[in-house]
Amino acid sequence: MSFEEMWRALLPVGRDAATGGYHRFAWTPPELECRAWFADEARRRGMPLEHDRNGNMIAWWYPEDGTRDRAVLTGSHLDSVPGGGAFDGPLGIVSAFAAVDLLRERGAALRRPIGIAAFAEEEGARFGVACLGSRLLAGAIDPARARALTDGDGRTFAEVLHGAGLDPDAIGPDDDLLGRVGCYVELHVEQGRALAEPVGVASSIVPHGRWRFGFAGEGNHAGTTALADRRDPMIPFAGMVLAARDAAERNGTVATVGKVRVVPGGVNAIASSVTAWLDARGPADAAVRRTVDEVGAAAREAARPHRVTVEVAEESYTEIVDFNLALRDRLVRTLGGAPVLPTGAGHDAGVLSARLPTAMLFVRNPTGVSHAPAEHAETADCLAGVEALAAVLDDLARG
């Protein structure tokens, strides 16, 4: 199938007809349908499909001599954020299958295997930890902690894995699988509007993380409780949101509160608790940490007069990732001097960089919008991305 045919097949899966946004959360029916599509594409090409013990999938193209060593891995993820765009994740996987098709048509002579990976729970939309599949694979998260993660319905990651036919006790670092991989190259839609050309190469990923703020007060009646008697957690929560903007401006970072859970959530009830998630990113680790510390201090200060308690927990954090310089420069040379740019978004390539050489290609996004329905890439640029990825894989798999 061509790039366009594969893209059309995936486009309706998990799409909200009213908003145009996507809801493909890990191991929910839309994401499972995407996984079935991935398996079908691998089968159509005669590529053996490997399911690792952490929920990741890899389709393999082996050289004729049957070697299994120093593989070139590519791919991305199939899950989405709530109401996300079509391109974030799937573009890298569809482009990888299309690049393999190009190489086969051209009679590429591989010396190293090529694998196409679909990593699990990259967005962290269901269990709260981004890049969960690659973190487990690389040993970047404690398996016991991962098993205990819960979704919005209270189901644990362990329960969901068991329901999907996986053994939750087996999750964790997979040195055997990583030992077969020589490098990883991920193609992704640009998350911004910096590219003037169809394709670019990533230089680094800025530090980024997620923190959970828990505000505990006392539930009560909205109409009969005097203001002086209230322990309303919504008040310090509101202060925390404003403090995040102020702290980000002071420290040259970005900070976002995009998810909040209010209990019990009634219009005529004072909340008993509020849980909010802070996403903070910036050019340096110290600046990001300082931002979060300042937001935490402001939240506690705002909570004190309302007799509300505040707990802050770090859910995930990734320090600055500088992609492998030799691999990055090799990609730039292969592509005839492609532009190089940093990214403020996290990726599986950033997590895996701690264990093996990784690099990223970006396909131009004319809207500059990401994680929303307006996220976009022109078909011509997508096809240029396929050509670029094919050239990179051909170069790396011959070496």
Secondary structure by P-SEA (a helix, b strand, c coil): ccaaaaaaaaccccccccccccccccccaaaaaaaaaaaaaaaaacbbbbbccccbbbbbbbcccccccccbbbbbbccccccccccccaaaaaaaaaaaaaaaaacccccbbbbbbbccccccccccccaaaaaaaaccccaaaaaaccccccccaaaaaaaaccccccccccaaaaaaccbbbbbbccccccccccbbbbccccccbbbbbbbbbbbbbcccccccccccaaaaaaaaaaaaaaaaaaccbbbbccccccccccccccccbbbbbbbbbcccaaaaaaaaaaaaaaaaaaaccccbbbbbbbccccccccccaaaaaaaaaaacccccccccccccccccccccccccccccccccccccccccccaaaaaaaaaaaaaaaaaaaac
